[in-house]
Amino acid sequence: MDSRLLSGAVEMLMLEVISHGRTYGYEISQTVDSRSNGYFSLKEGSLYPALHRLEQQKLVKSSWHEVEGRRRKYYELTSAGIKALDAKKQEWQAFASGIQGVLGDGQSATVVPAV
């Protein structure tokens, strides 16, 4: 897939996963991979820099927790993150609707003559 199409989409997908409750990096990547049927595979080199950006933008907050003897950094949405996710979803849906309007649904378009 053309990486230009992914601009901003990865962070939206990550915010969506995090919106369902506190989670950690590996779990975020696995959830995105699973829900996209393997289409989006977030590697460490893109996942953690994106999480850091989201944290710097105050869209997520993090905290360390020990689970089964291992320390993990968990992420959760802030109120700003909830608003940003909603805005990103609306923007994406408008974009997708515009694209679908041009590509069509397989039906032949009705041409209205100019008057």
N, CA, C and O atoms as a DFTB+ gen file, in Angstrom:
460 C
 N C O
     1  1       0.843      -1.180       0.000
     2  2       0.000       0.000       0.000
     3  2       0.884       1.237       0.000
     4  3       1.936       1.259       0.639
     5  1       0.462       2.240      -0.702
     6  2       1.170       3.510      -0.773
     7  2       1.194       4.147       0.615
     8  3       0.141       4.386       1.206
     9  1       2.384       4.419       1.133
    10  2       2.518       4.954       2.489
    11  2       1.857       6.316       2.645
    12  3       1.503       6.705       3.758
    13  1       1.685       7.045       1.547
    14  2       1.016       8.354       1.640
    15  2      -0.442       8.203       2.060
    16  3      -1.004       9.108       2.677
    17  1      -1.066       7.060       1.729
    18  2      -2.449       6.817       2.136
    19  2      -2.561       6.562       3.638
    20  3      -3.623       6.754       4.231
    21  1      -1.468       6.131       4.241
    22  2      -1.485       5.805       5.660
    23  2      -1.255       7.001       6.575
    24  3      -1.389       6.893       7.794
    25  1      -0.910       8.141       5.981
    26  2      -0.606       9.318       6.779
    27  2      -1.760       9.629       7.727
    28  3      -2.870       9.926       7.284
    29  1      -1.504       9.562       9.002
    30  2      -2.511       9.853      10.014
    31  2      -3.397       8.674      10.371
    32  3      -3.969       8.644      11.461
    33  1      -3.522       7.711       9.485
    34  2      -4.421       6.583       9.739
    35  2      -3.904       5.684      10.859
    36  3      -4.691       5.180      11.660
    37  1      -2.595       5.481      10.919
    38  2      -2.028       4.592      11.937
    39  2      -2.333       5.115      13.335
    40  3      -2.741       4.355      14.213
    41  1      -2.133       6.416      13.539
    42  2      -2.409       6.974      14.862
    43  2      -3.889       6.873      15.197
    44  3      -4.237       6.633      16.353
    45  1      -4.771       7.051      14.215
    46  2      -6.203       6.902      14.447
    47  2      -6.528       5.467      14.871
    48  3      -7.317       5.253      15.792
    49  1      -5.922       4.496      14.204
    50  2      -6.162       3.096      14.547
    51  2      -5.677       2.801      15.964
    52  3      -6.337       2.089      16.720
    53  1      -4.525       3.353      16.311
    54  2      -3.984       3.137      17.649
    55  2      -4.884       3.776      18.702
    56  3      -5.155       3.165      19.736
    57  1      -5.349       5.000      18.450
    58  2      -6.255       5.659      19.393
    59  2      -7.534       4.846      19.565
    60  3      -8.059       4.737      20.674
    61  1      -8.030       4.282      18.486
    62  2      -9.247       3.462      18.560
    63  2      -9.037       2.264      19.475
    64  3      -9.881       1.974      20.323
    65  1      -7.929       1.574      19.311
    66  2      -7.643       0.410      20.157
    67  2      -7.518       0.837      21.617
    68  3      -8.070       0.192      22.508
    69  1      -6.798       1.913      21.853
    70  2      -6.579       2.391      23.220
    71  2      -7.896       2.864      23.840
    72  3      -8.058       2.805      25.058
    73  1      -8.833       3.329      23.020
    74  2     -10.108       3.834      23.541
    75  2     -10.931       2.755      24.241
    76  3     -11.851       3.070      24.995
    77  1     -10.609       1.498      23.999
    78  2     -11.365       0.396      24.601
    79  2     -10.829      -0.001      25.967
    80  3     -11.331      -0.945      26.577
    81  1      -9.823       0.701      26.453
    82  2      -9.285       0.435      27.779
    83  2      -7.776       0.414      27.782
    84  3      -7.129       0.288      26.742
    85  1      -7.235       0.539      28.968
    86  2      -5.779       0.589      29.151
    87  2      -5.119      -0.618      28.495
    88  3      -5.555      -1.755      28.676
    89  1      -4.067      -0.355      27.736
    90  2      -3.397      -1.412      26.986
    91  2      -1.927      -1.054      26.789
    92  3      -1.527       0.085      27.028
    93  1      -1.139      -2.000      26.364
    94  2       0.296      -1.789      26.174
    95  2       0.666      -2.013      24.710
    96  3      -0.125      -2.543      23.930
    97  1       1.880      -1.601      24.350
    98  2       2.315      -1.569      22.964
    99  2       2.092      -2.842      22.167
   100  3       1.471      -2.807      21.105
   101  1       2.589      -3.960      22.665
   102  2       2.467      -5.215      21.923
   103  2       0.997      -5.573      21.711
   104  3       0.611      -6.043      20.640
   105  1       0.191      -5.348      22.734
   106  2      -1.242      -5.653      22.632
   107  2      -1.911      -4.749      21.588
   108  3      -2.795      -5.192      20.854
   109  1      -1.487      -3.491      21.527
   110  2      -2.020      -2.568      20.520
   111  2      -1.697      -3.089      19.121
   112  3      -2.573      -3.150      18.258
   113  1      -0.440      -3.463      18.901
   114  2      -0.038      -3.938      17.569
   115  2      -0.777      -5.216      17.191
   116  3      -1.181      -5.377      16.040
   117  1      -0.959      -6.121      18.138
   118  2      -1.657      -7.376      17.860
   119  2      -3.130      -7.136      17.566
   120  3      -3.700      -7.793      16.695
   121  1      -3.749      -6.211      18.275
   122  2      -5.159      -5.911      18.050
   123  2      -5.373      -5.286      16.679
   124  3      -6.297      -5.664      15.959
   125  1      -4.521      -4.330      16.314
   126  2      -4.625      -3.706      14.995
   127  2      -4.419      -4.763      13.909
   128  3      -5.163      -4.797      12.928
   129  1      -3.427      -5.613      14.077
   130  2      -3.148      -6.672      13.106
   131  2      -4.358      -7.605      12.972
   132  3      -4.776      -7.934      11.862
   133  1      -4.905      -8.019      14.096
   134  2      -6.028      -8.948      14.101
   135  2      -7.281      -8.330      13.485
   136  3      -7.927      -8.943      12.635
   137  1      -7.619      -7.126      13.912
   138  2      -8.845      -6.484      13.418
   139  2      -8.750      -6.114      11.941
   140  3      -9.772      -6.014      11.263
   141  1      -7.544      -5.912      11.440
   142  2      -7.378      -5.574      10.020
   143  2      -7.084      -6.810       9.180
   144  3      -6.735      -6.698       8.004
   145  1      -7.227      -7.990       9.782
   146  2      -6.934      -9.250       9.094
   147  2      -5.529      -9.252       8.508
   148  3      -5.302      -9.748       7.404
   149  1      -4.585      -8.684       9.270
   150  2      -3.189      -8.682       8.863
   151  2      -2.803      -7.567       7.909
   152  3      -1.639      -7.460       7.522
   153  1      -3.756      -6.739       7.526
   154  2      -3.460      -5.666       6.566
   155  2      -2.534      -4.617       7.160
   156  3      -1.627      -4.130       6.485
   157  1      -2.762      -4.268       8.430
   158  2      -1.903      -3.313       9.123
   159  2      -1.079      -4.061      10.149
   160  3      -1.615      -4.589      11.123
   161  1       0.204      -4.105       9.934
   162  2       1.119      -4.768      10.855
   163  2       2.064      -3.704      11.415
   164  3       2.984      -3.255      10.731
   165  1       1.825      -3.310      12.661
   166  2       2.626      -2.257      13.280
   167  2       3.892      -2.856      13.877
   168  3       3.838      -3.678      14.792
   169  1       5.015      -2.435      13.351
   170  2       6.312      -2.893      13.859
   171  2       6.790      -1.923      14.928
   172  3       6.316      -0.790      15.007
   173  1       7.735      -2.378      15.754
   174  2       8.260      -1.549      16.834
   175  2       8.755      -0.198      16.332
   176  3       8.583       0.816      17.009
   177  1       9.364      -0.179      15.156
   178  2       9.934       1.041      14.605
   179  2       8.915       2.111      14.267
   180  3       9.273       3.283      14.149
   181  1       7.656       1.738      14.111
   182  2       6.607       2.736      13.868
   183  2       5.658       2.849      15.061
   184  3       5.110       3.919      15.325
   185  1       5.467       1.748      15.777
   186  2       4.534       1.726      16.903
   187  2       4.972       2.654      18.040
   188  3       4.217       3.534      18.454
   189  1       6.177       2.458      18.532
   190  2       6.600       3.216      19.712
   191  2       6.847       4.696      19.431
   192  3       6.517       5.526      20.278
   193  1       7.411       5.063      18.283
   194  2       7.486       6.503      17.989
   195  2       6.093       7.147      17.907
   196  3       5.905       8.281      18.346
   197  1       5.119       6.417      17.341
   198  2       3.750       6.955      17.271
   199  2       3.160       7.101      18.669
   200  3       2.505       8.103      18.954
   201  1       3.378       6.125      19.542
   202  2       2.893       6.230      20.919
   203  2       3.529       7.419      21.626
   204  3       2.856       8.127      22.374
   205  1       4.812       7.643      21.396
   206  2       5.495       8.792      22.007
   207  2       4.913      10.104      21.491
   208  3       4.719      11.044      22.262
   209  1       4.631      10.171      20.180
   210  2       4.014      11.378      19.616
   211  2       2.653      11.634      20.252
   212  3       2.335      12.761      20.631
   213  1       1.856      10.576      20.365
   214  2       0.525      10.714      20.963
   215  2       0.617      11.172      22.414
   216  3      -0.214      11.945      22.890
   217  1       1.633      10.686      23.103
   218  2       1.838      11.087      24.491
   219  2       2.293      12.548      24.563
   220  3       1.825      13.294      25.424
   221  1       3.183      12.961      23.684
   222  2       3.647      14.352      23.656
   223  2       2.507      15.306      23.317
   224  3       2.470      16.440      23.797
   225  1       1.583      14.840      22.493
   226  2       0.420      15.656      22.113
   227  2      -0.665      15.613      23.195
   228  3      -1.711      16.249      23.068
   229  1      -0.395      14.856      24.254
   230  2      -1.317      14.694      25.379
   231  2      -2.643      14.038      24.979
   232  3      -3.690      14.318      25.562
   233  1      -2.575      13.167      23.979
   234  2      -3.746      12.407      23.552
   235  2      -3.842      11.088      24.302
   236  3      -4.924      10.519      24.449
   237  1      -2.691      10.606      24.778
   238  2      -2.652       9.417      25.638
   239  2      -1.761       9.730      26.837
   240  3      -0.898      10.607      26.794
   241  1      -2.003       8.987      27.891
   242  2      -1.113       9.054      29.053
   243  2      -0.654       7.642      29.343
   244  3      -1.343       6.672      29.024
   245  1       0.503       7.536      29.943
   246  2       1.066       6.218      30.194
   247  2       1.390       6.045      31.669
   248  3       1.565       7.010      32.413
   249  1       1.464       4.789      32.059
   250  2       1.869       4.439      33.424
   251  2       2.482       3.039      33.383
   252  3       2.105       2.200      32.564
   253  1       3.425       2.815      34.278
   254  2       4.099       1.522      34.351
   255  2       3.376       0.638      35.360
   256  3       2.980       1.093      36.433
   257  1       3.209      -0.638      34.997
   258  2       2.582      -1.623      35.879
   259  2       3.362      -2.926      35.780
   260  3       3.879      -3.282      34.721
   261  1       3.434      -3.616      36.885
   262  2       4.095      -4.917      36.887
   263  2       3.023      -5.993      36.758
   264  3       2.064      -6.039      37.527
   265  1       3.212      -6.853      35.768
   266  2       2.285      -7.946      35.501
   267  2       3.103      -9.215      35.368
   268  3       3.973      -9.318      34.503
   269  1       2.820     -10.179      36.229
   270  2       3.531     -11.460      36.217
   271  2       5.041     -11.261      36.221
   272  3       5.774     -11.938      35.499
   273  1       5.488     -10.328      37.040
   274  2       6.917     -10.087      37.186
   275  2       7.558      -9.251      36.091
   276  3       8.773      -9.052      36.096
   277  1       6.762      -8.763      35.158
   278  2       7.290      -7.949      34.054
   279  2       6.686      -6.555      34.128
   280  3       5.487      -6.388      34.351
   281  1       7.546      -5.558      33.935
   282  2       7.057      -4.176      33.881
   283  2       6.610      -3.862      32.462
   284  3       7.323      -4.117      31.491
   285  1       5.409      -3.303      32.371
   286  2       4.873      -2.911      31.072
   287  2       4.377      -1.478      31.163
   288  3       3.857      -1.041      32.189
   289  1       4.550      -0.770      30.076
   290  2       4.044       0.585      29.986
   291  2       2.664       0.527      29.334
   292  3       2.519       0.114      28.184
   293  1       1.664       0.948      30.090
   294  2       0.287       0.936      29.615
   295  2      -0.131       2.328      29.175
   296  3       0.323       3.333      29.722
   297  1      -0.997       2.369      28.186
   298  2      -1.489       3.624      27.627
   299  2      -2.993       3.686      27.754
   300  3      -3.685       2.675      27.638
   301  1      -3.496       4.904      27.999
   302  2      -4.932       5.137      27.984
   303  2      -5.195       6.519      27.422
   304  3      -4.338       7.401      27.480
   305  1      -6.395       6.701      26.875
   306  2      -6.742       7.979      26.275
   307  2      -6.974       9.047      27.332
   308  3      -7.470       8.769      28.424
   309  1      -6.610      10.253      26.990
   310  2      -6.956      11.419      27.797
   311  2      -8.262      11.980      27.220
   312  3      -8.743      11.499      26.194
   313  1      -8.825      12.978      27.865
   314  2     -10.039      13.592      27.315
   315  2      -9.737      14.226      25.957
   316  3     -10.578      14.197      25.057
   317  1      -8.539      14.800      25.806
   318  2      -8.140      15.350      24.505
   319  2      -8.025      14.232      23.472
   320  3      -8.344      14.439      22.301
   321  1      -7.576      13.063      23.886
   322  2      -7.467      11.923      22.984
   323  2      -8.816      11.435      22.505
   324  3      -8.968      11.043      21.348
   325  1      -9.804      11.458      23.399
   326  2     -11.164      11.054      23.024
   327  2     -11.701      12.003      21.958
   328  3     -12.281      11.561      20.966
   329  1     -11.508      13.306      22.160
   330  2     -11.970      14.307      21.190
   331  2     -11.222      14.163      19.868
   332  3     -11.822      14.248      18.797
   333  1      -9.913      13.946      19.947
   334  2      -9.115      13.799      18.726
   335  2      -9.540      12.569      17.939
   336  3      -9.622      12.616      16.712
   337  1      -9.811      11.470      18.631
   338  2     -10.249      10.248      17.952
   339  2     -11.571      10.488      17.241
   340  3     -11.745      10.075      16.094
   341  1     -12.499      11.149      17.909
   342  2     -13.790      11.442      17.295
   343  2     -13.607      12.290      16.038
   344  3     -14.225      12.020      15.008
   345  1     -12.759      13.315      16.123
   346  2     -12.502      14.183      14.969
   347  2     -11.836      13.408      13.836
   348  3     -12.195      13.578      12.671
   349  1     -10.864      12.555      14.176
   350  2     -10.171      11.768      13.157
   351  2     -11.124      10.793      12.472
   352  3     -11.034      10.584      11.263
   353  1     -12.041      10.194      13.241
   354  2     -13.023       9.270      12.657
   355  2     -13.942      10.005      11.688
   356  3     -14.214       9.517      10.591
   357  1     -14.419      11.176      12.096
   358  2     -15.302      11.952      11.220
   359  2     -14.578      12.357       9.948
   360  3     -15.140      12.284       8.855
   361  1     -13.322      12.785      10.094
   362  2     -12.528      13.173       8.931
   363  2     -12.314      11.975       8.003
   364  3     -12.444      12.098       6.785
   365  1     -11.985      10.816       8.584
   366  2     -11.757       9.618       7.780
   367  2     -13.035       9.199       7.063
   368  3     -12.987       8.834       5.888
   369  1     -14.186       9.244       7.752
   370  2     -15.445       8.836       7.138
   371  2     -15.822       9.766       5.990
   372  3     -16.338       9.310       4.970
   373  1     -15.569      11.067       6.147
   374  2     -15.838      12.009       5.066
   375  2     -14.920      11.722       3.873
   376  3     -15.362      11.743       2.724
   377  1     -13.650      11.456       4.154
   378  2     -12.675      11.126       3.115
   379  2     -13.105       9.865       2.365
   380  3     -13.138       9.845       1.135
   381  1     -13.436       8.812       3.123
   382  2     -13.834       7.538       2.512
   383  2     -15.107       7.704       1.694
   384  3     -15.242       7.108       0.625
   385  1     -16.034       8.506       2.188
   386  2     -17.273       8.754       1.459
   387  2     -16.994       9.480       0.148
   388  3     -17.594       9.164      -0.880
   389  1     -16.087      10.448       0.182
   390  2     -15.714      11.156      -1.036
   391  2     -15.073      10.244      -2.055
   392  3     -15.387      10.303      -3.243
   393  1     -14.168       9.395      -1.583
   394  2     -13.514       8.426      -2.483
   395  2     -14.555       7.486      -3.076
   396  3     -14.562       7.238      -4.281
   397  1     -15.441       6.960      -2.217
   398  2     -16.463       6.027      -2.691
   399  2     -17.396       6.697      -3.694
   400  3     -17.870       6.058      -4.633
   401  1     -17.659       7.996      -3.488
   402  2     -18.501       8.719      -4.428
   403  2     -17.898       8.772      -5.822
   404  3     -18.615       8.728      -6.821
   405  1     -16.574       8.868      -5.882
   406  2     -15.897       8.899      -7.177
   407  2     -15.774       7.499      -7.752
   408  3     -16.022       7.287      -8.939
   409  1     -15.391       6.548      -6.917
   410  2     -15.198       5.179      -7.402
   411  2     -16.519       4.490      -7.703
   412  3     -16.595       3.638      -8.589
   413  1     -17.547       4.853      -6.973
   414  2     -18.859       4.267      -7.180
   415  2     -18.989       2.924      -6.499
   416  3     -18.054       2.423      -5.874
   417  1     -20.163       2.360      -6.636
   418  2     -20.457       1.081      -5.989
   419  2     -20.702      -0.027      -7.006
   420  3     -21.327      -1.043      -6.702
   421  1     -20.206       0.185      -8.195
   422  2     -20.391      -0.828      -9.235
   423  2     -21.631      -0.567     -10.075
   424  3     -21.826      -1.208     -11.108
   425  1     -22.466       0.364      -9.647
   426  2     -23.668       0.734     -10.388
   427  2     -23.276       1.766     -11.443
   428  3     -22.356       2.556     -11.231
   429  1     -23.954       1.759     -12.546
   430  2     -23.676       2.799     -13.546
   431  2     -24.317       4.096     -13.083
   432  3     -25.444       4.109     -12.585
   433  1     -23.595       5.164     -13.251
   434  2     -24.080       6.477     -12.811
   435  2     -25.102       7.005     -13.816
   436  3     -25.005       6.754     -15.017
   437  1     -26.063       7.726     -13.305
   438  2     -27.031       8.374     -14.156
   439  2     -26.461       9.739     -14.549
   440  3     -26.096      10.538     -13.686
   441  1     -26.391       9.990     -15.820
   442  2     -25.845      11.246     -16.296
   443  2     -27.009      12.199     -16.525
   444  3     -27.949      11.894     -17.258
   445  1     -26.928      13.352     -15.885
   446  2     -27.952      14.373     -16.061
   447  2     -27.393      15.416     -17.002
   448  3     -26.349      16.005     -16.722
   449  1     -28.065      15.655     -18.109
   450  2     -27.540      16.625     -19.082
   451  2     -27.523      18.033     -18.478
   452  3     -28.401      18.408     -17.701
   453  1     -26.514      18.783     -18.854
   454  2     -26.418      20.184     -18.403
   455  2     -27.496      20.993     -19.083
   456  3     -27.800      20.765     -20.253
   457  1     -28.069      21.919     -18.380
   458  2     -29.130      22.743     -18.944
   459  2     -28.592      24.084     -19.327
   460  3     -29.337      24.929     -19.824
